[in-house]
């Protein structure tokens, strides 16, 4: 109702305002006339004499009372829907208010508003847009649209900003097709946009204005509302600073001395900083207090001499989030609070990991590493609570949560020391649970959960793609210790690995196989060296024949699994070449003793036989004439 009253007041003001009323009425009449012509064409009613038709319609005159009233009703019935459509289109996003000349809308924007309304190439409204698809007649109720992202209503600050947004987005796509270099895209986009009817009007009315930058920022705010759905005005202000900073940074890194804010540059800046803007929004949704903090940080950062301010914003945001999550850990004394802590960390996890993956590696490396280590600590504690603490064990190992948190002050999971800390906590937790007198089934369940927890630690924090090269040699030795239960090791070492291994051969070596899989997948060179050492090691040699057989098969299967993974990553047409290459590399000349090379050859042989047998069966099932492939296979 408020919007309807505002729209009515605005129309009255436009129709009575001395300077603009005549121009506005003239444009309005012209637009309605064009819609009427389109209506006549669409309804095949070009030559009909509606006035004569009304005069001969006795029913219409009797209903109306007089011929004049009948004519008036006919005009209203025809014109009212079209006028309603026109007004509704004009007032999209509250655009109608921007036509009035007042303190909030300067004269140049009012002039721009009227000129866009007049130009049917820019402000397009066709009769077919006004017709109901069900009745093929003008709609009885006309919706007034709003383009706020996420369906949120916003009031525009710049005339016809949704048209500018649509036009700019289309030109940006075309510019990307023509050029590939980022800097060239900016220039190409700006050149093409300025040549459009819309661009020409913007230059005409705003180009030489003293407050040009301030007025373009008004469009920037509309753009933010249409694409990012800011939570409040402070969030919108943060987005304005980010986009403005991106534009200025681009100018500093180019040959252009005067890199002002412009509409094309706003769209290009949004493409370049989209991940940061989305990261900020996701963070603000979870914790609205961050908006004020980030705003203050941004204002200070603008005054600083940092070269790449946008990357600094990401790191500062991640630093603040991870500091908050560490603080949450103090509340894990009660199981319900521990669950709440896990939930909160899970909410932050996609934001932090997305931020760490996007942040450039050359950006303040020490600060970034500090944030990553802190986050690793948070994730490790969260995983421990999730898998090992919540449930019947909580009251028995509650203290172990704090112990793990304390031991992992700056955890580097690519180092053996950190993994040893994790194993130490798991082993002491198991001891305490055994002493508590709970059922054997619960103890076994805890051991399974602990194994799952340790697997996730190795997969996500040790052997991830970002840190694999930093893994130290001691950690490889430690993992091999877990694969081989060392009977000759000191009692402290046996105690450490007893969490996962028995003194003899593990009858179901899934965990050990998983460790070998991680090693061969991420560190094949180190894996080969470690296995070669173990095969010759005195610790393995004294073992039973059963152990040696199982150990060799375990390695053999791990290598074979790796080959299958590589094979299925190849394109289908390249898989035959992959097999041929492996056949050519087979070498059994040195078979005096079991070595890594021998195990690798056996794995390759098993792998080749599996896939060749599948191909041969497929050939006969399909009844294909593929003797040439078969000949190659047999020859190999």
N, C-alpha and C positions, 0 to 999 in steps of 0.2 A: 504493500500500500504506500509506503514511504517513497519507493522508487517510482510508482505511478504518479504520485503527487509532484515529485521532483521533475518528472518528464513533462507533465502538463504545464508546470510553472515555467520550465525552460522554453517550451514551444510558445507560450504567451509572450515571453520576453523577446524571443526571436521575431515574432510577428509584429511586435509593437516598437521594437528598437529602431530609431530613426535611420541610423546609418546602414544597418544590415538587413532590415525587414524587406526592402524592395528586392535586393539581390537574392535573398533566401527564398522568397515567394516565387521569383522568376525561375530559379533553379528547380524548385519543387514542382512547379507546373510543367516544366520541360521534361522532368524525369517521369512524371505521371503520364504525360502525353505519350512518351515513348513506350511505357508499359501498356497503355491502351492500344497502341498500334500493334504491339506484339500479341495482345489478347485477341484482337480482331483477326490477325493472321492465323493464330492457333485455333480459333473457333470457326474459321471460314465465314466470318460475319463482316467482311470488308465492305460490301455494297449495301448492307441493310440500312434502312432509314428508321432508326430507333424512335425518333420523334413522331413520325407518322404511325409507326406501329403502336405507340402509346396512345395516340389520339383515337385509333380504331378499336382499342381494347376497352369495351364498356365496363367490364368487370373491374379493371384497374381504376377507372375514373370513379365508379360507384363506391369502391372500397376507400378511395382516398378522399372523396367528397368533391374535389374540383380537378380540372385538367392540370392546373399549375402544381397542385400538390402531388398528382400522379407523376408529373415530370420530375419534380424534386426528389420523390422517393426512388425513381429509376436512376437518377444521377447518384444519389447516396449509395444505392445498392451496388452500383458499378465502381464508384470511386473510393468508397470507404475502405474496402479490403486492400486496395492497392496503396492507399495512403498509409494504412496501418502497417503493411509490409515495409514500406519505405521508412517509416518512423522507427519500427522495430530494428531494422538493419542499421539505421543511423545511431541508435542508442545501444548498440552492442558494447559491452564492457563499460556502460555509462558514458559513451563517447559524445552524446548529445550536449552534455554540460560544457564540453570543451569548445563549443561554438560561441559561448558568451564571452564578451570582452569584460574582464574584471581583473582584480589584483592577482588571482591565481593563474589566469590565462592571458598572456600578453597578446598584443595586436597581431604579431607575426604568426602566432599559432592559430588565432581565429581566422586570419586570411588564408592560411594553409588549409584549415578545415573546410572552408567554403570552396576553395579551388579543387580539392580532392572530391568533394560532393558533386561538383559540376562535371568532372571528367569521368565519363563512362568507361574509359579504358582502365582506370584505377579502381574506382568504386563501382563494381559490377553488380547489377541487380537485373536479372532477366525475369520475364513473366513466368517461365516454367519453374522458377524457384519459388513462386508464390502459390503454386497450385497444389492441392492435396492429392497425393498419389491414389487415394481410394476413390474420390468423387470426380477428379479431374476438373475441379472448380476451385476458385479462390478459398483459402482456409478461413474458417469462422473464427478461430483463435490463433493468434500469431505469437509464437514464443520470442522473447528477447534473449539472445544468446550471451553467454559469458565464457571467455576463453581461459579462465584461471586453471592452472595445472591441478590435477586431482579433483576437478569439479568444484574447487573453492572459488567463491565470488571475489572479484577484485574490481576496483574502480580505476579506470584508465587515467593516466596523466598526460598522454601524448595523443594527438588526433589520429584516428584510424590506425592505431598501433598494430592491430591484428593483421591488417592488410600489408603493412610494412614487413611484419614477421614472415608472412607467407611468401611474399615476393622475394625477400632476402634469402630465405631457406632454399628456394628454387634456384636462385642465381648461384648460391654457394655450391650446390650439387653440380651445376653445369661447369663452374670454375674448376672444381676438383677433377672433372673429366678431362679438362684441357691441359692442366699443369699438375705436376707432382710435388715440386718443392714447396714447402710451407710458406716461405716468404713470397714466392711468386703467386701462390694462391691468394694471399692477402691483397696483393696489388691488382691481380686479375679481377677479383671479386669487386674491389672498389671501383675500378674502371667501368666494369659492366653495369654495376648498380647506378652509377652517376649518369649513365646514358639512358636509363629507363625514364618514362614519363614521371614516375614517382620520385626518382632521384633528382630529376630536373626541378621539380616543384620544391623539394627540400632545399636545394642549393639556392633557388630564387628567393625563398622567404626566410631562410635561416642562415645561409652561407656567410653573409657579411654582418650578421647580428653580433653585438658585443657579448651577449650572454649565450652564444651558440653552444658552448660546452655544457652549460647548466641545463639547457633545453634538451640536448641529446641524452643527458643523464636521466631525464624524465622518461624518454623512450626505453632506456636501459632498465629502469624499474618495472615498466610494463612488461618488457621481455622476460625479466626474472619471474614475475608473477605468472606469465603464460607458460614458462618452461620448467620452473623449479619449485613452485608452490612454497614460498618462504613461510615460516611459522608465524612471524610477526615483523614489524618494521625494523627492528634491530637486526634480525636475520637478513632482511632485504639489504640493509646497509652493509653488512658483511659481504654479501654477493657483489654489490656495487664496487666495493674496495678491491675485491679479488679480480674482477673483470678489468677495472681501470688499471690496476697494477700490471696485469698481463699485457695490456695494450702498451703501457709505458715501457715495460721491460723489452717488448718486441722492438720498440722504437730505439732504445738504447743499443740493441744488438744489430741494428741495421744502419744503412747509410743515410736514412731519413732524419733530418735534424728536428723537424717539428712533427712529432707523431701524436696528433690530437685524437681524442675520442670521436669516432664516427659510427654510424649505424653498421656499415659492413664490418668494421673492426670489432664491434661488439659481438657480432655473430662468430667471427673468426676466433676471438678470445674465448668465447664460450666453448668452442670445439677443443681448443688447446687446454682449457682448465676445467673441463666438464667433470673429470674424475675427482678433482679436488672439491668442487662445488657439491657433488653428490656425497662425497665423504663427509663434508661439513654438515650437510643436511641430515644424514643418517645419525651423526653424533649428536646433533642438536635435538633430534626426535627422542633420543634416549635420555639426554640430560640437558634441559633447556638452560640451566645456569651457565653452560659453556658458551652460550651466545655472547653474553656480556664480557666474559674473559677473553674470548677470541677477538672480539671487537677492539678491546683495549690493546691486545697484543699487536693487532694489525696496524693500529694507529701509530704505535711505537716503531713498528717495523718499517713503515713508510718513511719515517724520519732517519732510519739507519742507513748505512752504506753497504748493506748486503747486496751482492750482485743478483742472486736469484731468490727474490723474496717469496715467491709462491712455494718453492720447495721447502723453505724455512717454515712456512705456515703449516705444511703437512707434518713436519717433525715436531713442532711445538704442540700441535693438536694431539699427536700420538703420545708424546711425553706426558701430557696432562691426563689422558685417558688411562695409560698404564700406571701412573701414580695413583689414580683413583682406585684402580683394581687392586693394587697392593694394599691399600688402606682397608679394603673390604675384608682382607684376610683376618683382621683382628676380631671379626665377628663369628669365627667358626668354632666357638666353644660349645655351642648347642647345635644339635643335628639339623634342626629346621633352619637355623641361620647358615649352616654349612650348605644346605640345599639351595638357599637363596643366593649365596655367594656363587655357586656353580651356575645358577640361572643367569646371574648378572654378567659373569665372565663370558658365558655362551652368547649373550646378546652383543657384547663388545667385540667378540672374536672376529666375525667377518669384517668389521670396520677396520680393526687394527691390522689384520693380515692383508687386507686390500690396500691399506695405506703403505705398509712396508714393502709390498710388491711393486707399487707404482713409484715409490720414491727412488730417484736416480741414485746409482751406486757412488757417484762422485760428489754427492751432497753431504757435507759434514759427516764423514765416515764414522768418526769416534762417537758423535752424538747418536747417530743411527744405530750403531752397535750396542750402545748402552741401552737404548730403548728395546732393541731386539732381545738382549739378554734378560732384561726385566720382564718382558712379555713371556719368554720361555719359562721363566720361574713361575709366573702366574698360571700358564697353561699346564705345567707339570703338577702343580699343587691341585689345580682343578681336576685333572685326570685322576690323580690319586684319590681324591675325595669321591669322585664318581664311581670308580671301579673297586676301590679297596676299603673305603671308610663307611659309606652310607649303608645301613642295614644292621644286622645283628652284631657286626663287629665294631660299630662306632664307639661304644663306650670303652672298648678294650684298646683301641688304637687311636683315640682322639689326640693323644699327646704326640703321635707320630706325624700328624699333619703339620704341627708347629715345628717339629724336628726337621722335616723335609723342607719346610719354608725357610728355616734358619740355615740349613746346610747349603741350600741353593741360592745364596745371596746374589752372586753374579754367575749364573750357570751357563757354561759353554758345553753343550751336549755333544760337541765333536771331540771332547777331551775325556780320557779314561777316568780322571778324577771325579768328574760330575756323574758319570754312569755308576761309578763305585758308590757314590753317596746314595744314589737311588737304590742300588742293590742292598746296601747296608740297612736302609729304612725298611725295605721289603722283608729282609731276613729277620730283623728284630721284631717286626710286626707279626710275622708268622710264629715266632717263638712265644710272643705274648698271648696270641690267640690260643695256641696249644696249651698254655698254662691255665687259661681261663676256664677250661673244662667244658667248652661248648661241643656240640656233636661233631663226630668225624665227618659227616656229610657237609657241614658248614665249613670245616677246615679245608676240605677238598675244593669246595666252591671258592673259598678265598684264594687258594693257590691258582685256580683257573683264572680268576679275575686279575690276580697279580701278574700272571703271564700275559694276559691281554693288555694290561696297563703298560707293561714293559715293551711289548711289541709296538704299541702306538707311540711311545716315547722314541724308540729307535726310528720308526718310519717317518714321523712328522717333525721331530726335532734334531735327529742325528743325521739320517740319510736323506734329507730333503735336498732338492736341486740347488738351493742357495748356499749350502754349507758343506757339501760333500768333499770339496778339495781341501778343506781345513782339518779333516779328521786326522788325528795323530796315530802313529804306529802302535802305541800302547793300547789304544782302543781296539785296534784290529786284533791284537793279542788277547785282549780281554774277551772279545766275542768268540774267538776260537777256544778260549777256556770254557765258555758256556757250551760250545759244541762238543768238546771232549772233557769228560769228567776226569780231572787229574788225580789219580790215586796217590801219586808220589808227591803231590804238592803239599805245602804246609797246611796245617789244620785250619788256619784262618781263611786260606783260599778255598778249601773244600767247603767250608761253612758258607762262604759267599756265593758259590755257584750251586749249593744244594737246594736253593730255592726252586731251581728248574731241572736239575739233572740227578740221576741216580748214580751209585758207584759203578754199576754195570752198564750194559747197553740199554738205551731207552727203547722199549718194544714198539712205541709209536712216536717216532722222532719228528713230529710235525713242527715243534718249536725250533729244534736244531736246524731242520731243513729251511725254515723261514729265515733264520739268521744267515745261513749260507746264501740264500736267495738275495737278501739285502746286500751282502758283500759282493757277489758276482754282478749284480745289476748296477751298482753304483761305483764299485772300485775293482774292476776286473783285474787290473795289473797287480793290485795289492792282494787280492784274493788268490791269484796264481802263486804269488810269492809265499803267502801264508800257508797254503796247502802243501806246497813243495817242502817247506820247512817241517810241517807237521808229519808228513809221510816219512821223512828221514829222522824225525825226532825220537829220542830214546823213550819219551813218555808214551808214544804210540807203539813202538816196536815190542815192548814186553807184553802188550795186551793179548788177549785170547784171539784165536782165529775167528771166533764169532764177532768180536768187536771190530777186528780189521775188515772183515767182510761187510759188516753193516756200515762202517765208516766210509769205505770206498764206494759203496752203493749210494750212500747219502750224497757224497760229492758228485758222483756220476749223474745222479738224477737232477741235482741242482744245475749242473752245466747244461744238461739236456733241456730242462725247463727254460733256461735262458735262450737256447737256440730256437725253441718253439716260439718264444716271444718275439725274437728278431724276425723269424720267418713270417709271422702273421702281420707284422708291421710293414712288410714289403707289399708293393702293389701286386695284384694277382698276376699280371703279365711278367713280373720280375721274379716271381717265386721259383720258377724253373732254373733261372740263372743262379739264384742263391744256392739251390741244391747242387748244381754243377760245380760251383766254386768250392763248396764244402767237400765234395767228392775229390776234387783235385788236390786238396790240402791234406787228405788222409795219409798218415805215415806211421807204419808199424815196424819200421826198421830197427828201432831201439826198444826191444821188449825184454831186456834182461831183468829189469826190476820195475815195480809199480811206481810210476811218477805222475805228476800232474798232466804231462803231455799224453801219457798212455790213457789216463782216465778221460781226457778231453777227446781223444780219438775214438774211444769206445762210445762216448756220449754222441759224437757226430755220427758214428756208424748206426747206432740205434735210431737216432733222429732221421737219418736218410732212409733207412728200411721202412720206418713207419709211413713216411710220406710217399715213398715210391709204391708201397703196397696199396695205398689209397688210390694213387693215380692209375695203377694197373686195373684195379677193380672198377674204377670209374670208366676206363676205356671200354671194358667189356660190357658193363651195364648199359652204356650209351650206344654200344655197337659201332664205335668210331674207328675209322681206318687210320690209326696213329702208329704205324710200324716204326716210323722214324724216331718218335719219342721213346718207344719201347727199346729200339736198338741202342739209343744213347744210354738208357737206363742200364741195360744189360752190360754194355761195354764199361760203364762206370763201375 
